[in-house]
Amino acid sequence: MSSDSISEADSFLSLASTHSQPSDKKIQVVSDVWDYFQKIIDENNVLKSKKCKLCHATFAAT
């Protein structure tokens, strides 16, 4: 076995042992972003702070 094959196998075993998969990380990022948006918008889906013009323009467009 080459050293690349061994390191790939070690990476796979490490990933399997933690029971986490790459898609779990993507889901967590999406969840974190959603949590952030819930903190910065009020119950009427209006941004609480309009300091970030890019965020405001992006959110208002949806």
Contacts in CASP RR format, 6 or more apart in sequence:
PFRMAT RR
TARGET T0000
AUTHOR 0000-0000-0000
METHOD contacts of the structure
MODEL  1
MSSDSISEADSFLSLASTHSQPSDKKIQVVSDVWDYFQKIIDENNVLKSK
KCKLCHATFAAT
1 9 0 8 1.000
15 21 0 8 1.000
37 59 0 8 1.000
40 47 0 8 1.000
40 48 0 8 1.000
40 49 0 8 1.000
40 55 0 8 1.000
41 47 0 8 1.000
41 48 0 8 1.000
41 59 0 8 1.000
42 48 0 8 1.000
47 55 0 8 1.000
47 56 0 8 1.000
47 59 0 8 1.000
47 60 0 8 1.000
50 56 0 8 1.000
END
